[in-house]
Amino acid sequence: MNHPQPPETSDKPLATGERLPKTELKDFGPEAVKEILAIAAKYPDKLAATLPALHIAQRDFGFVGLDAMKAVAKALSIPEGHVFGVASFYSMYQKHPVGRHHIQVCTNISCALRGAAKLLEKVSERTGVEPGAGPSADGEWSVEEVECLASCGSGPCLQVNHDIYDEDVDEAKLESILEGCKRGEYRAWAK
């Protein structure tokens, strides 16, 4: 069986995190560090603050690349490997740039049986962005096909940034959601 990517042939192969896109920001500002430390103080172990610190990193960096992960490790004084392991495990952390309006469409079996493929197609048509292709040229839209948004009983389901829509998302509802995005009714995914 042929692998879709050729094997690494460099004398100095890159580690997984080093293959992630780079961000302009390289470290947290003092306010973000203060916010992270205040969160960490609520836990008996600083490692427990990794998830909320990664949310702050995603907010400030725009996505959780290697620099964001290193900044979290530095702010919490915890191993970089721990932060990388947590960030790479959870799908709620974007590892690549996304648009101001990041739309995730669940295509798992429950949603698939209720028209998720058609919904994903319509989202792509209306935004002009293919799933996983990164943000649109204007930075407004990105589309991602996901496995589950935890609403198996009422799909098809989609999520715009942090807001989930799971009740009868048909073409009319999709149109309403996209128009709401254009009017600024949704909190942007990133700065």
Beta strands, then each sheet from edge to edge (+ up, - down):
strand 1: 101-106
strand 2: 141-146
strand 3: 158-160
strand 4: 163-165
sheet 1: 2+ 1+ 3- 4+
end
